[in-house]
Amino acid sequence: MDWRAFFTQHRSTLESHYPGLTPHRFLREAEEIGGDGAAFLMGVPFAYQLGYAEFVHHKFTVTPDVLIPRSETEQLFELVDQAIKNHPAWRRLVDVGTGSGCLGLSLAHAHPMLSATLADISPAALAVAKENARKLGLHSVLFSEGDLLKDIVGLFDIIVTNPPYIPRSAQGVHAMTDRHEPHLALYVEDTQYEAFFMRLFDQSARRLTSDGMFFMEGHEDRLVECVQWAKAAKLTQVQIHKDLTGRLRFLTAQAPRAPLG
Ligand SMILES: C[S@@+](CC[C@H](N)C(=O)[O-])C[C@H]1O[C@@H](n2cnc3c(N)ncnc32)[C@H](O)[C@@H]1O
């Protein structure tokens, strides 16, 4: 296949499907992916066509059942990674809404003393996370299928989560994401938004050890409200952190002052 000629012929379609695409990047991806180019014309993300995405230092298998790991989520990894270095006694971690497992598995790989649980409501996503755990040689990771932390027992030193956080009313802003990535990973109904995050904060407040910490990625327009909901759930030291583009992106919090009943 002459990918250079393909790019020249379909340039405007390709550039609308893949924002910021350069000819060099397209040629690099197309040479590796191969095929007849039909998937490029439909805007199928490169990672789904390749079957993997890079996150931190690893290649994670991705399928259309899981969100493609994003670069801003690597900054969430870094926040947690640094906190773990500052708390050498921490042992138990849960990654809620694990998808490909990129967050929980990268942290478990970097900190072998951690025992990690990966949780997701999607059995198909958990199957991908299991495959990634196997490929990283992380054989003692536990997996839990269910709604947030509802079916998970025990206390955790670290609760990390990149939950779905785009309000349904903003659906379609990123057309190719909307068309190709799992809506379960992206959207929360506007009418359920507060209830969903209150549930997450309340369950997390009840599952943190006394010096444990909660780490979350969220929506820049909704994080300020999330702070109020997290405080209402009795989490303490609730803070917002910006990502490298200056957007409000992460929320961290500490355990309640006294254990909740
Ligand atoms: C934004 S994706 C994050 C995936 C991965 N952690 C990452 O950072 O790339 C959110 C994940 O949460 C899962 N999810 C959605 N609703 C959930 C719920 N109520 N309980 C548990 N997981 C849920 C989705 O299946 C999806 O895998």
The ligand as an SDF file (V2000), in Angstrom:
LIG
                    3D

 27 29  0  0  0  0  0  0  0  0999 V2000
  -12.7560    6.5130   32.0410 C   0  0  0  0  0  0  0  0  0  0  0  0
  -12.6920    4.7300   32.0140 S   0  0  0  0  0  0  0  0  0  0  0  0
  -11.1270    4.5130   32.8190 C   0  0  0  0  0  0  0  0  0  0  0  0
  -10.3720    3.2890   32.3910 C   0  0  0  0  0  0  0  0  0  0  0  0
   -8.9370    3.2560   32.9100 C   0  0  0  0  0  0  0  0  0  0  0  0
   -8.9180    3.2820   34.3690 N   0  0  0  0  0  0  0  0  0  0  0  0
   -8.1230    4.4070   32.3590 C   0  0  0  0  0  0  0  0  0  0  0  0
   -7.7850    5.3130   33.1490 O   0  0  0  0  0  0  0  0  0  0  0  0
   -7.8060    4.4190   31.1530 O   0  0  0  0  0  0  0  0  0  0  0  0
  -13.8960    4.3330   33.2580 C   0  0  0  0  0  0  0  0  0  0  0  0
  -14.0790    2.8590   33.5600 C   0  0  0  0  0  0  0  0  0  0  0  0
  -15.0690    2.7760   34.6060 O   0  0  0  0  0  0  0  0  0  0  0  0
  -15.9160    1.6770   34.3470 C   0  0  0  0  0  0  0  0  0  0  0  0
  -17.1970    1.9440   35.0040 N   0  0  0  0  0  0  0  0  0  0  0  0
  -18.2400    2.6770   34.5720 C   0  0  0  0  0  0  0  0  0  0  0  0
  -19.2140    2.7010   35.4960 N   0  0  0  0  0  0  0  0  0  0  0  0
  -18.7810    1.9630   36.5430 C   0  0  0  0  0  0  0  0  0  0  0  0
  -19.3350    1.6080   37.8070 C   0  0  0  0  0  0  0  0  0  0  0  0
  -20.5470    2.0350   38.1940 N   0  0  0  0  0  0  0  0  0  0  0  0
  -18.6290    0.8180   38.6390 N   0  0  0  0  0  0  0  0  0  0  0  0
  -17.3780    0.3830   38.2680 C   0  0  0  0  0  0  0  0  0  0  0  0
  -16.7970    0.6900   37.0900 N   0  0  0  0  0  0  0  0  0  0  0  0
  -17.4830    1.4750   36.2370 C   0  0  0  0  0  0  0  0  0  0  0  0
  -15.9930    1.5800   32.8250 C   0  0  0  0  0  0  0  0  0  0  0  0
  -16.3590    0.2770   32.4250 O   0  0  0  0  0  0  0  0  0  0  0  0
  -14.5810    1.9940   32.4150 C   0  0  0  0  0  0  0  0  0  0  0  0
  -13.7550    0.8620   32.2910 O   0  0  0  0  0  0  0  0  0  0  0  0
  1  2  1  0
  2  3  1  0
  2 10  1  0
  3  4  1  0
  4  5  1  0
  5  6  1  0
  5  7  1  0
  7  8  2  0
  7  9  1  0
 10 11  1  0
 11 12  1  0
 11 26  1  0
 12 13  1  0
 13 14  1  0
 13 24  1  0
 14 15  1  0
 14 23  1  0
 15 16  2  0
 16 17  1  0
 17 18  1  0
 17 23  2  0
 18 19  1  0
 18 20  2  0
 20 21  1  0
 21 22  2  0
 22 23  1  0
 24 25  1  0
 24 26  1  0
 26 27  1  0
M  CHG  2   2   1   9  -1
M  END
$$$$
